[in-house]
């Protein structure tokens, strides 16, 4: 994924499915300079982690 798309997803009111290494995640924020996004797993756990934007995949139907 690229920074532009991550920013679009963050500003969208729609629910957009994104995965990180096969796990469904929510994107919380993006650091354009570092190429990182802060994400957390969907579900009850809200532990946040920084991951490479390149490792995020948008799930399309």
N, C-alpha and C positions, 0 to 999 in steps of 0.2 A: 504494500500500500504506500501511497505517497503522502506528504505533509498536507497538500491541498485537500485530498479526500478526507483525511482525519479531521481537518478543520470543518469541512462540510458536514460530516457526521456529528461533530460536537454541536454545531449550530442548528441541526435539524430537530424538528419536533417529532419526527417519525422514529420508530424503533427500528434500528438497523443492526442486523446480526453481524457480529465480528468475532473471529476466533484468533486465539494465540496458541500455537502448538496444539491445535485440536480442541482446546477448551473455550467455551463461550465466555466473552468478557465484555464489560462496559468500559468505554474510554472516558476517563475523568478529565484529562488535560493533555496538552502537547507542548513539547519543548522543541521548537523549530531548529534552533542552533545546534542542539545535541542530536537531533533526529530520534528523540525518544518520546514515548507516550506513557502517561501514568494510567494504569488499568486496574480493574479488580474483577474477580470471577463473578459471574451472575449467580445469584443465590444468596444464602444467609451469611456467607463469609464476605467481609468487606475489606480484607487485607489488600492494600494497594502495593503495586510494584511498578518499576519503570522498565519498559521493554523497548526494543528497537521497533520503529515504525515499519521497517521492512518485514518484520515477522508477523504483522497483523494481516489478516485475510478477511475481506468482506464476503459474507455468505450470500449468494444470490440464488433465488429460486429458479 
